Amino acid sequence: MRTSLFLALQSVQHSATSPASPEARAIAHLFWWLLAVGATIWLLVTAIAIWSAFARRGTPGEDGLMHVSAATHSGMERVVIAATAVTAVILMGFLVFDFSVGRALAAFPAQSLTVDVTGHQWWWEVNYEDPNPSLSVKTANEIHVPVGEPVQFKLASHDVIHSFWVPNMNGKRDLIPGYRSSIWFRADTPGVYRGQCAEFCGLQHAHMAFLVVAQTRPEFTKWLLQQRTGGAVPTDSLAVAGQQVFLSGTCALCHTIAGTPAHGTVGPDLTHLASRRELAAGTAPNTRGYLGGWIVNPQSMKPGTLMPANPLQPGQLQALVAYLETLK
Amino acid sequence: MSAGETPRDRALVPAADAPLPARATLSDDVLAAEHERLNALWSDGSGFWAWLTTVDHKSIAKRYIVTAFLMFLAGGLEAGAMRLQLSHPQAGLLGPDRYNQIFTTHGTTMMFLFAVPMMTAMGLYFVPLLVGARNVAFPRLNAFGYWCYLVGVVFLYVSLPLNMGPDAGWFAYVPLSGPEFSPGHRVDVWAQLVTFTEIAGLVAAVNIIATTFKLRAPGMSLNRLPVFVWTELVVSFMIVFALPAVALGSTFMLGMDRTVSTQFFNPAEGGDALLWQHIFWFFGHPEVYIIFLPGMGMITEIVEAFARRKVFGYTAIVLANITTGFFAFGLWVHHMFATPIPELGQSLFTAASMVIAIPTGVQIFCWIATLWAGRPRFTTALLFVMGFFFTFINGGVTGVMLASVAFDKQVHDTFFVVAHLHYVLLGGAVTPLFGAFYFWFPKVTGRMLSERLGKWHFWLFIIGVNVTFFPMHLLGLNGMPRRVYTYLRETGWGPLNAIASAGAVIIVAAVAVFLVNVFISYRRGEIAGNNPWNSYGLEWVTASPPPNYTFMYPVVVRSRHPLWETSVELPVLTGLSTERREVLVTTTMDARPDHRHNAPTASIWPLALAICMAVLWIGSIFSPYMVLWGLLISAPVLIMWSRQSMNIKSTELVQPPAGPIVEMVQA
């Protein structure tokens, strides 16, 4: 189970150079051009510098210094001016290219699915708002999007500055307290993509990742409908006991499970925890072992996380994990 | 004297065709006696007290350079610790708390305690030598600047082992660095450390500006200024305009938010979190050019000396440096492209960020032309210039790429930027700096650095830098953000990080070779003589190492390359007092002799005032009342300092000197 999940995570992509949306593709296209021209300039100028150092075109004068003829000197002037002009023209080309890509990215689609993303130290709150509040979906650290449709993300921060970045989809956008910002993309290749916080945000900046699951519209709708349901009602006795542990212990102070009295909002919504692929914002795969370890001693997996240790009896822990695993 | 002509107009620089008998007309006995008198007059004494009170720019700048280099080593060790931690996925060497302190201290050390102080210290040593002055314009202030800097160094490096090292990044973004998310004193240490480096930086800048404008050798008009002095001048003006921004931001606004609960940056109380970024980068971006431009100046000096010809396009190079200084203030928003700033505003900064590549390009083309039209000697110093081309141009190209908003939003705050900035700063500042060390070490110590070890140093360094930082471009494109203390194996970032860490080992070896070279050469290196490289500048006129008074007589300059103009000795002016410390003040544009000025002697008050500043600013992080106590104890020190300075006077020259060698008539 653990091995296969690791393999599954390995297939998760996070690269700016393998775009999965027209937006990232436009940036990658720009990048390859900048790179080709830039690398050429780098190697060419360095090569010319080295060649020039060996050219030895100066002739020693009476003063022991090197001189060139007046004609050569004015030739040098022409070459330097030409090189400067070429530099300016290339930069102008870059500028126009950049502006054209930037314009396309800045043009937000008129109609789009909107997802609210709020950054917390160190996890992502994700809300699919609906005019009908009962149809709104709350989740964390895993964003599902339908392929081929523009999705707009409205970004806000709960505490410090974070930055929302899915390299395969688009550039990044900061989440700054007191400011609203947004970014959009239109995934065109189904798959699971890794995103993460790109602005240093404290102790666990390294473990503030999330997944973007790009899926076909029917799959997405199915997922959304599933997420709209309340938390699964436990049936077997172990899970029932686990729910009691959840509700009577400290868990419910911080976490919500829809359909139960647990309405804490400090930590991620756990209504559909078992449907998510990873734990603690991309810190570990969502397996029974990691889940149990995380609950008992989160500080050992993610030192500094705001979740406290929960010294449960082995029986209680087993029951709690069994319950959480029913929350598909 | 004809009607309407003032005495000052008569203080002309000798004409180019004036006869050239110079010091040759002074007998050896006279010169020896003069040397004894002046050396005693300009000596600040020896012993511990003298060490505390000296105001000689050479002693102070040497200390500055050594301290800044120690900071380079400290910052390097921190980088080494980070590379060890990141060399493989989920390493357990450093936890996040320790890692964050270390990466913050690394950045803070390298920017505030190594790079800027090192570049200003090189200016404080060499600007007076290159312009033919005996000391900087404000020697006691100079001492005060160094002591303040040293307080900052000690403050940070005492705090770090006490687990009080700053941990919010060298940029200290609010709200993370604010009182709510960074309780305790770690960020206070950062904020007030910056205060000490600001004081030191501003003091150095004022000194370099005044020295350059008023203490130049007679005849060294501005268009004869060595390019290195030009870059130090431009950088000093940049410091004057840029550093107050961060002083405002860190010392006052952030400091007060943290200590007396002002709410400048707290959005919940009507403050603004983005404001900090504007203030910080308005300083932070020019800072990069403050570090980089002196490196450009050093390259021009080295290229001229070793291509064995006058630099091609002097005027273009000077104008390029000035232009860069201006444009550097119009780029700061390119650090903030991911913030919600309107796109139209961002475009302006994209354009400016691209345009600034042009003046840098002009300089590079001029150096290449100079090399082409010369017959270069491949000394270690010139090798470092060649290494600069390879390394810096890479960083410059990625810099232009990062100017693009669209592309920047992909790689901003990733390892791509880490690669870029290290290519620029190691390539554009540290590489020329090493070249300058090989070039000027003989002048400072009187002995040559070993060229054989130098070549090892060069190759190890250039290979190490490229092996370390090139893979980081790829890591950034593959999604690795900056400032992470670890990463999961599944990310696939392991192998490239392992290569980068291996490269860091090569850099350590390079720096070790350099240190060995310095230690051996300092004791046993070849004796340098006045002008081992046959270079052109005034620093090569005097002995190596320079005597206390540096120049026995003000040298008369009649071209941009004084030592290359004539095979005979340079003409000098005589007549400055040998009874008290006296320097010749010249006019700003044309460097005509203007005033005689008696220079200050050793003083303990600069150190005393720096200690008061330490009490004030370090105390302020524990109690705001310490600001009052600090001011209270500063008052008597300032009074004593002023009393001591009351006898320092400038006297206008009544009958100015004329001719290449003249006795200046006592005023």
HADDOCK unambig.tbl for C-alpha pairs under 7 A between the chains (distance, minus, plus):
assign (segid A and resid 9 and name CA) (segid B and resid 490 and name CA) 6.51 0.50 0.50
assign (segid A and resid 10 and name CA) (segid B and resid 490 and name CA) 5.01 0.50 0.50
assign (segid A and resid 10 and name CA) (segid B and resid 491 and name CA) 6.87 0.50 0.50
assign (segid A and resid 14 and name CA) (segid B and resid 478 and name CA) 6.06 0.50 0.50
assign (segid A and resid 14 and name CA) (segid B and resid 479 and name CA) 5.37 0.50 0.50
assign (segid A and resid 15 and name CA) (segid B and resid 477 and name CA) 5.91 0.50 0.50
assign (segid A and resid 15 and name CA) (segid B and resid 478 and name CA) 4.22 0.50 0.50
assign (segid A and resid 15 and name CA) (segid B and resid 479 and name CA) 5.31 0.50 0.50
assign (segid A and resid 16 and name CA) (segid B and resid 410 and name CA) 6.72 0.50 0.50
assign (segid A and resid 16 and name CA) (segid B and resid 477 and name CA) 5.31 0.50 0.50
assign (segid A and resid 16 and name CA) (segid B and resid 478 and name CA) 6.21 0.50 0.50
assign (segid A and resid 16 and name CA) (segid B and resid 479 and name CA) 6.82 0.50 0.50
assign (segid A and resid 17 and name CA) (segid B and resid 477 and name CA) 6.61 0.50 0.50
assign (segid A and resid 27 and name CA) (segid B and resid 406 and name CA) 6.19 0.50 0.50
assign (segid A and resid 27 and name CA) (segid B and resid 407 and name CA) 5.88 0.50 0.50
assign (segid A and resid 31 and name CA) (segid B and resid 407 and name CA) 6.46 0.50 0.50
assign (segid A and resid 34 and name CA) (segid B and resid 401 and name CA) 6.20 0.50 0.50
assign (segid A and resid 38 and name CA) (segid B and resid 397 and name CA) 5.48 0.50 0.50
assign (segid A and resid 42 and name CA) (segid B and resid 393 and name CA) 5.71 0.50 0.50
assign (segid A and resid 42 and name CA) (segid B and resid 394 and name CA) 5.70 0.50 0.50
assign (segid A and resid 42 and name CA) (segid B and resid 397 and name CA) 6.94 0.50 0.50
assign (segid A and resid 46 and name CA) (segid B and resid 389 and name CA) 5.79 0.50 0.50
assign (segid A and resid 46 and name CA) (segid B and resid 390 and name CA) 5.46 0.50 0.50
assign (segid A and resid 49 and name CA) (segid B and resid 368 and name CA) 5.42 0.50 0.50
assign (segid A and resid 52 and name CA) (segid B and resid 368 and name CA) 6.32 0.50 0.50
assign (segid A and resid 52 and name CA) (segid B and resid 371 and name CA) 5.85 0.50 0.50
assign (segid A and resid 52 and name CA) (segid B and resid 372 and name CA) 4.31 0.50 0.50
assign (segid A and resid 53 and name CA) (segid B and resid 371 and name CA) 5.07 0.50 0.50
assign (segid A and resid 53 and name CA) (segid B and resid 372 and name CA) 5.67 0.50 0.50
assign (segid A and resid 53 and name CA) (segid B and resid 376 and name CA) 6.24 0.50 0.50
assign (segid A and resid 55 and name CA) (segid B and resid 372 and name CA) 5.57 0.50 0.50
assign (segid A and resid 56 and name CA) (segid B and resid 372 and name CA) 6.05 0.50 0.50
assign (segid A and resid 56 and name CA) (segid B and resid 373 and name CA) 6.42 0.50 0.50
assign (segid A and resid 56 and name CA) (segid B and resid 374 and name CA) 5.69 0.50 0.50
assign (segid A and resid 56 and name CA) (segid B and resid 375 and name CA) 4.61 0.50 0.50
assign (segid A and resid 57 and name CA) (segid B and resid 372 and name CA) 5.95 0.50 0.50
assign (segid A and resid 57 and name CA) (segid B and resid 373 and name CA) 4.87 0.50 0.50
assign (segid A and resid 57 and name CA) (segid B and resid 374 and name CA) 6.08 0.50 0.50
assign (segid A and resid 57 and name CA) (segid B and resid 375 and name CA) 6.99 0.50 0.50
assign (segid A and resid 58 and name CA) (segid B and resid 373 and name CA) 4.57 0.50 0.50
assign (segid A and resid 58 and name CA) (segid B and resid 374 and name CA) 4.44 0.50 0.50
assign (segid A and resid 58 and name CA) (segid B and resid 375 and name CA) 5.99 0.50 0.50
assign (segid A and resid 65 and name CA) (segid B and resid 308 and name CA) 5.43 0.50 0.50
assign (segid A and resid 65 and name CA) (segid B and resid 309 and name CA) 5.33 0.50 0.50
assign (segid A and resid 66 and name CA) (segid B and resid 308 and name CA) 5.86 0.50 0.50
assign (segid A and resid 66 and name CA) (segid B and resid 309 and name CA) 5.05 0.50 0.50
assign (segid A and resid 66 and name CA) (segid B and resid 374 and name CA) 5.39 0.50 0.50
assign (segid A and resid 66 and name CA) (segid B and resid 375 and name CA) 6.93 0.50 0.50
assign (segid A and resid 67 and name CA) (segid B and resid 309 and name CA) 6.97 0.50 0.50
assign (segid A and resid 68 and name CA) (segid B and resid 373 and name CA) 6.47 0.50 0.50
assign (segid A and resid 76 and name CA) (segid B and resid 369 and name CA) 6.69 0.50 0.50
assign (segid A and resid 80 and name CA) (segid B and resid 365 and name CA) 5.87 0.50 0.50
assign (segid A and resid 80 and name CA) (segid B and resid 366 and name CA) 6.85 0.50 0.50
assign (segid A and resid 84 and name CA) (segid B and resid 358 and name CA) 6.80 0.50 0.50
assign (segid A and resid 84 and name CA) (segid B and resid 361 and name CA) 6.75 0.50 0.50
assign (segid A and resid 84 and name CA) (segid B and resid 362 and name CA) 6.12 0.50 0.50
assign (segid A and resid 87 and name CA) (segid B and resid 358 and name CA) 6.71 0.50 0.50
assign (segid A and resid 88 and name CA) (segid B and resid 358 and name CA) 6.61 0.50 0.50
assign (segid A and resid 91 and name CA) (segid B and resid 354 and name CA) 6.26 0.50 0.50
assign (segid A and resid 95 and name CA) (segid B and resid 351 and name CA) 6.67 0.50 0.50
assign (segid A and resid 98 and name CA) (segid B and resid 404 and name CA) 5.59 0.50 0.50
assign (segid A and resid 98 and name CA) (segid B and resid 406 and name CA) 6.64 0.50 0.50
assign (segid A and resid 101 and name CA) (segid B and resid 406 and name CA) 6.71 0.50 0.50
assign (segid A and resid 102 and name CA) (segid B and resid 405 and name CA) 6.83 0.50 0.50
assign (segid A and resid 102 and name CA) (segid B and resid 406 and name CA) 5.50 0.50 0.50
assign (segid A and resid 160 and name CA) (segid B and resid 175 and name CA) 5.35 0.50 0.50
assign (segid A and resid 160 and name CA) (segid B and resid 176 and name CA) 5.39 0.50 0.50
assign (segid A and resid 167 and name CA) (segid B and resid 410 and name CA) 6.43 0.50 0.50
assign (segid A and resid 167 and name CA) (segid B and resid 479 and name CA) 6.32 0.50 0.50
assign (segid A and resid 170 and name CA) (segid B and resid 410 and name CA) 6.89 0.50 0.50
assign (segid A and resid 171 and name CA) (segid B and resid 409 and name CA) 4.44 0.50 0.50
assign (segid A and resid 171 and name CA) (segid B and resid 410 and name CA) 4.09 0.50 0.50
assign (segid A and resid 172 and name CA) (segid B and resid 338 and name CA) 6.12 0.50 0.50
assign (segid A and resid 172 and name CA) (segid B and resid 409 and name CA) 5.18 0.50 0.50
assign (segid A and resid 172 and name CA) (segid B and resid 410 and name CA) 6.02 0.50 0.50
assign (segid A and resid 173 and name CA) (segid B and resid 338 and name CA) 4.78 0.50 0.50
assign (segid A and resid 173 and name CA) (segid B and resid 339 and name CA) 6.29 0.50 0.50
assign (segid A and resid 174 and name CA) (segid B and resid 338 and name CA) 5.48 0.50 0.50
assign (segid A and resid 174 and name CA) (segid B and resid 339 and name CA) 5.14 0.50 0.50
assign (segid A and resid 177 and name CA) (segid B and resid 267 and name CA) 6.63 0.50 0.50
assign (segid A and resid 177 and name CA) (segid B and resid 273 and name CA) 6.86 0.50 0.50
assign (segid A and resid 178 and name CA) (segid B and resid 267 and name CA) 5.27 0.50 0.50
assign (segid A and resid 181 and name CA) (segid B and resid 340 and name CA) 5.81 0.50 0.50
assign (segid A and resid 198 and name CA) (segid B and resid 413 and name CA) 5.88 0.50 0.50
assign (segid A and resid 198 and name CA) (segid B and resid 481 and name CA) 5.56 0.50 0.50
assign (segid A and resid 199 and name CA) (segid B and resid 413 and name CA) 6.50 0.50 0.50
assign (segid A and resid 200 and name CA) (segid B and resid 483 and name CA) 6.33 0.50 0.50
assign (segid A and resid 201 and name CA) (segid B and resid 176 and name CA) 6.61 0.50 0.50
assign (segid A and resid 203 and name CA) (segid B and resid 96 and name CA) 5.54 0.50 0.50
assign (segid A and resid 203 and name CA) (segid B and resid 97 and name CA) 6.11 0.50 0.50
assign (segid A and resid 204 and name CA) (segid B and resid 96 and name CA) 6.91 0.50 0.50
assign (segid A and resid 205 and name CA) (segid B and resid 484 and name CA) 6.26 0.50 0.50
assign (segid A and resid 206 and name CA) (segid B and resid 484 and name CA) 4.41 0.50 0.50
assign (segid A and resid 206 and name CA) (segid B and resid 485 and name CA) 6.14 0.50 0.50
assign (segid A and resid 206 and name CA) (segid B and resid 486 and name CA) 6.30 0.50 0.50
assign (segid A and resid 206 and name CA) (segid B and resid 487 and name CA) 6.79 0.50 0.50
